[in-house]
Amino acid sequence: MARTKGDHDARRREVSEAVWRVLDAHGFGGLTLRAVAAELGATTGLLTHYFTTKRDLVAYALDLLEQRTLDRPRETAPDESAALRVALLGVLPLTAEAATSNRIWVSSWDPALADAGLSRDHARRYARSRDRLRDLVAAGQRRGDLAAGDPADIAAGAQAFVLGLVVQSLFEPAAFPARRQVALVDGYLRSLSPMPR
């Protein structure tokens, strides 16, 4: 009997879940066709129907990670003035799920830096994130919540700040519990406020 598109889609979802479990357990360093096949209880031959090379598998895993990150439940901003704060907090490992995603993201930097195509893809992902932050900064400046300055530069600084905080929080979770991460973001945002006259 011929396989249907539904069968293919279901199998691809199973493969996606297996890729995610391997990433969760071993990071990108442990992501191999063999590891995913073992997680699926299948042969590597079956996986070559989906990924012909390890690079294809890694590229797919990065896309999967991006989609899971975008789909992760996040706090919604109560009003426009809180939107930048909510966006920055949404990046941080404040929950177990967010810590897992961030650990996998950080482990993805190594294979992405070693491959020009993956590196370009990562650069585009981070550029899209900066663009979203830039728009939030510009809106905050129009409301008078944020000091004047180039919104793109402020967004780049905010992204650098929050990614640095992610790394510190992953390496020293006891020193950077969720409440301290939030307090550091709030302090950073205060530093962007206009000076009182």
Secondary structure as UniProt FT lines:
FT   HELIX           5..26
FT   HELIX           28..30
FT   HELIX           33..40
FT   HELIX           44..47
FT   TURN            48..50
FT   HELIX           54..71
FT   HELIX           80..82
FT   HELIX           83..89
FT   TURN            90..91
FT   HELIX           96..113
FT   HELIX           116..143
FT   HELIX           151..171
FT   TURN            173..175
FT   HELIX           178..191
//
